[in-house]
Amino acid sequence: MAERRSGAAEGLARLAEWADAHLSLLRSLSAGMAVAGVLVLARSVRMTAKFTSALDIPAEFVTRNVKLRGRLHRITERGLEVEHIPISIPLLTSIQRRWQSKGLLLVRLAGVELAPSGMAWLQQELKPKQMIWFQLLGREELALECLVLVNKGRFLSVCLNEEILRQGLGRTVPIEGLPHDSQLYWKLHRRLLRAELKALKKHKGIWQEEKSYFERIREQISSNKVVQTLKGFVGWLRSSVRR
């Protein structure tokens, strides 16, 4: 029993010697953990903050293309007016509610120029107080350039930017706020162009009258009275030959 105690004492002594020798390392580790804890807390506070103006959103959120959620209030010619709904963390949320101000974010459909029919479609499709998600792509003065997502069922979401173009209710324009030489810019721009091309091929929405040159020539020829007379004569000649 005495030997076991002496062995344990020797082990504790060695541990104490190692701790004394590496005291500075332990202090730096504890300091690093404290700093990391502060950073995590600060990040959590920012994620639970309610943004009431585009200028309140940290630049880091925009550059990292963070996705936020909000409640739709109005649809205007300038964009969607949305009330930001932050992530709910009980302790932090209860503290921050004391000084949260009221205000709406102006959210625009990035890369899309709405037609008047597109505005009417949005007003019909979106309900007041509806929850939406908006992914930050850029910030222009007091407006946010975003991809706007709406849930359609439990497992399906629709990107309004693409759906507007797919229905022929708008045109593709450059995405403001994103560097035009970035990989993300061209990835999103191709998505929007593909959606617009589907409407163009099916002559939907604003593309109903936008037909190709050869389609217009073919229609003009087929509607020409002389051509119609020739078609009638050829039809009569074929029926006569068959007899």
C-alpha positions as CSV (number, residue, x, y, z in Angstrom):
1,M,0.0,0.0,0.0
2,A,2.9,2.4,0.8
3,E,4.5,1.6,-2.5
4,R,1.3,2.5,-4.3
5,R,1.0,5.8,-2.4
6,S,4.6,6.6,-3.2
7,G,4.1,5.8,-6.9
8,A,1.0,8.1,-6.9
9,A,2.9,10.9,-5.2
10,E,5.7,10.6,-7.6
11,G,3.2,10.8,-10.5
12,L,1.6,13.9,-9.1
13,A,5.0,15.4,-8.5
14,R,6.0,14.8,-12.2
15,L,2.7,16.4,-13.3
16,A,3.4,19.4,-11.2
17,E,6.9,19.8,-12.6
18,W,5.5,19.5,-16.2
19,A,2.8,22.2,-15.4
20,D,5.5,24.5,-14.0
21,A,7.6,24.0,-17.0
22,H,4.8,24.7,-19.4
23,L,2.9,27.3,-17.5
24,S,3.2,29.9,-20.3
25,L,1.7,27.4,-22.7
26,L,-1.2,26.7,-20.5
27,R,-1.8,30.4,-20.0
28,S,-1.8,31.0,-23.7
29,L,-4.1,28.1,-24.3
30,S,-6.6,29.4,-21.7
31,A,-6.3,32.8,-23.1
32,G,-7.0,31.5,-26.6
33,M,-10.0,29.6,-25.4
34,A,-11.3,32.7,-23.7
35,V,-10.8,34.7,-27.0
36,A,-12.5,32.0,-29.0
37,G,-15.4,32.1,-26.5
38,V,-15.7,35.8,-26.9
39,L,-15.6,35.5,-30.7
40,V,-18.3,32.9,-30.7
41,L,-20.4,35.0,-28.3
42,A,-20.0,38.1,-30.5
43,R,-20.9,36.1,-33.6
44,S,-24.0,34.7,-31.9
45,V,-25.0,38.2,-30.8
46,R,-24.7,39.4,-34.4
47,M,-26.7,36.5,-35.7
48,T,-29.5,37.2,-33.2
49,A,-29.5,40.9,-33.9
50,K,-32.5,42.3,-35.7
51,F,-31.5,44.4,-38.7
52,T,-33.8,47.3,-39.5
53,S,-31.7,48.9,-42.2
54,A,-29.4,47.7,-44.9
55,L,-26.6,49.7,-43.4
56,D,-26.9,47.8,-40.1
57,I,-25.9,44.5,-41.7
58,P,-22.2,43.7,-41.2
59,A,-20.1,43.8,-44.3
60,E,-18.9,40.3,-43.5
61,F,-22.5,39.0,-43.9
62,V,-22.6,40.5,-47.4
63,T,-19.2,39.2,-48.6
64,R,-20.0,35.7,-47.2
65,N,-23.5,35.7,-48.8
66,V,-25.3,34.9,-45.6
67,K,-28.9,33.8,-45.9
68,L,-31.4,35.6,-43.6
69,R,-35.1,35.2,-43.1
70,G,-37.8,37.7,-42.8
71,R,-41.5,38.5,-42.9
72,L,-42.9,40.2,-46.1
73,H,-44.8,43.4,-45.5
74,R,-45.2,45.1,-48.9
75,I,-44.3,44.8,-52.5
76,T,-43.3,48.1,-54.1
77,E,-41.7,49.2,-57.4
78,R,-38.5,49.7,-55.4
79,G,-38.5,46.1,-54.1
80,L,-39.8,43.9,-51.3
81,E,-40.1,45.5,-47.8
82,V,-39.2,42.8,-45.4
83,E,-39.1,42.6,-41.6
84,H,-35.9,40.8,-40.6
85,I,-36.6,37.8,-38.2
86,P,-33.3,36.9,-36.5
87,I,-32.3,33.5,-35.2
88,S,-33.8,32.9,-31.8
89,I,-31.4,32.0,-28.9
90,P,-33.5,32.3,-25.7
91,L,-30.9,34.1,-23.4
92,L,-29.5,36.5,-26.0
93,T,-32.9,37.1,-27.6
94,S,-34.5,38.1,-24.3
95,I,-31.7,40.6,-23.7
96,Q,-31.6,42.1,-27.2
97,R,-35.4,42.6,-27.4
98,R,-35.0,45.5,-24.9
99,W,-33.3,47.8,-27.4
100,Q,-34.3,46.4,-30.8
101,S,-35.8,49.1,-33.0
102,K,-38.4,48.7,-35.7
103,G,-37.8,49.0,-39.4
104,L,-38.0,47.2,-42.7
105,L,-35.3,46.0,-45.1
106,L,-35.6,46.8,-48.8
107,V,-34.9,43.6,-50.7
108,R,-34.5,43.5,-54.5
109,L,-34.5,40.5,-56.8
110,A,-30.8,40.4,-57.9
111,G,-30.2,40.1,-61.6
112,V,-33.9,40.7,-62.6
113,E,-35.6,43.6,-64.2
114,L,-39.3,43.2,-63.4
115,A,-42.0,43.8,-66.0
116,P,-45.3,45.3,-64.8
117,S,-46.8,41.8,-65.2
118,G,-44.1,40.5,-62.9
119,M,-45.1,43.0,-60.2
120,A,-48.7,41.8,-60.5
121,W,-47.6,38.2,-60.3
122,L,-45.6,38.8,-57.1
123,Q,-48.6,40.6,-55.5
124,Q,-50.8,37.6,-56.4
125,E,-48.4,34.8,-55.4
126,L,-47.0,36.2,-52.2
127,K,-49.1,36.6,-49.1
128,P,-48.9,39.4,-46.5
129,K,-46.7,38.4,-43.5
130,Q,-45.3,35.5,-45.5
131,M,-41.9,34.2,-44.4
132,I,-39.2,34.3,-47.0
133,W,-35.4,33.7,-47.1
134,F,-33.1,36.1,-48.8
135,Q,-29.4,35.4,-49.5
136,L,-27.3,38.5,-49.5
137,L,-25.3,39.1,-52.7
138,G,-24.7,42.9,-52.6
139,R,-25.7,46.1,-51.0
140,E,-26.5,49.3,-53.0
141,E,-27.1,52.2,-50.8
142,L,-30.2,51.3,-48.7
143,A,-31.2,48.3,-50.8
144,L,-30.1,44.7,-50.6
145,E,-29.5,42.6,-53.8
146,C,-30.6,39.1,-53.0
147,L,-31.7,35.7,-54.1
148,V,-35.2,35.4,-52.6
149,L,-36.5,31.9,-51.7
150,V,-40.0,30.9,-50.8
151,N,-41.0,27.6,-49.3
152,K,-43.4,25.5,-51.3
153,G,-44.3,22.6,-49.1
154,R,-42.1,20.9,-46.5
155,F,-39.1,20.0,-48.7
156,L,-39.4,22.4,-51.7
157,S,-38.3,26.0,-52.1
158,V,-38.6,28.2,-55.1
159,C,-36.2,31.0,-56.1
160,L,-38.3,34.0,-57.1
161,N,-35.5,35.4,-59.2
162,E,-35.5,32.3,-61.5
163,E,-39.3,31.8,-61.4
164,I,-40.0,35.4,-62.6
165,L,-37.7,34.8,-65.6
166,R,-39.1,31.3,-66.2
167,Q,-42.6,32.8,-66.5
168,G,-41.5,35.5,-68.8
169,L,-42.3,38.3,-66.3
170,G,-38.9,40.0,-66.4
171,R,-35.5,40.3,-68.1
172,T,-32.1,39.3,-66.9
173,V,-29.8,42.2,-66.0
174,P,-26.3,42.3,-64.4
175,I,-26.2,41.3,-60.7
176,E,-25.3,44.4,-58.7
177,G,-23.0,44.1,-55.8
178,L,-21.1,40.9,-56.9
179,P,-17.7,41.2,-58.7
180,H,-18.4,40.5,-62.4
181,D,-15.3,38.4,-62.6
182,S,-16.1,36.1,-59.7
183,Q,-17.1,32.5,-60.0
184,L,-20.3,33.0,-58.0
185,Y,-21.4,35.9,-60.3
186,W,-21.2,33.7,-63.5
187,K,-22.8,30.7,-61.8
188,L,-25.8,32.7,-60.8
189,H,-25.9,34.7,-64.0
190,R,-26.0,31.4,-66.0
191,R,-28.9,30.1,-63.9
192,L,-30.9,33.3,-64.6
193,L,-30.2,33.2,-68.3
194,R,-31.3,29.5,-68.5
195,A,-34.5,30.5,-66.8
196,E,-35.1,33.4,-69.2
197,L,-34.3,31.1,-72.2
198,K,-37.1,28.7,-71.2
199,A,-39.6,31.5,-71.3
200,L,-38.2,32.8,-74.6
201,K,-38.5,29.4,-76.3
202,K,-42.1,29.0,-75.1
203,H,-43.0,32.6,-76.0
204,K,-44.3,33.2,-72.4
205,G,-45.0,36.5,-70.8
206,I,-43.1,39.4,-72.4
207,W,-41.7,37.1,-75.0
208,Q,-45.1,36.3,-76.6
209,E,-44.4,38.8,-79.5
210,E,-40.7,38.1,-79.6
211,K,-40.4,35.6,-82.4
212,S,-37.4,34.8,-84.5
213,Y,-36.8,36.4,-87.8
214,F,-37.4,33.1,-89.7
215,E,-40.6,32.4,-87.8
216,R,-41.9,35.9,-88.8
217,I,-40.9,35.4,-92.5
218,R,-42.5,31.9,-92.5
219,E,-45.8,33.3,-91.1
220,Q,-45.8,36.2,-93.6
221,I,-45.3,33.8,-96.5
222,S,-47.9,31.3,-95.3
223,S,-50.4,34.2,-94.9
224,N,-49.8,35.6,-98.4
225,K,-52.8,35.4,-100.7
226,V,-50.8,34.2,-103.7
227,V,-49.1,31.5,-101.7
228,Q,-52.5,30.4,-100.3
229,T,-53.9,30.3,-103.9
230,L,-50.9,28.2,-105.1
231,K,-51.4,25.8,-102.1
232,G,-55.1,25.4,-103.1
233,F,-54.1,24.7,-106.8
234,V,-51.5,22.1,-105.8
235,G,-54.0,20.4,-103.5
236,W,-56.6,20.3,-106.4
237,L,-54.0,19.0,-108.8
238,R,-53.0,16.2,-106.4
239,S,-56.6,15.1,-105.9
240,S,-57.1,15.1,-109.7
241,V,-54.1,13.0,-110.3
242,R,-55.2,10.4,-107.8
243,R,-58.5,10.1,-109.5
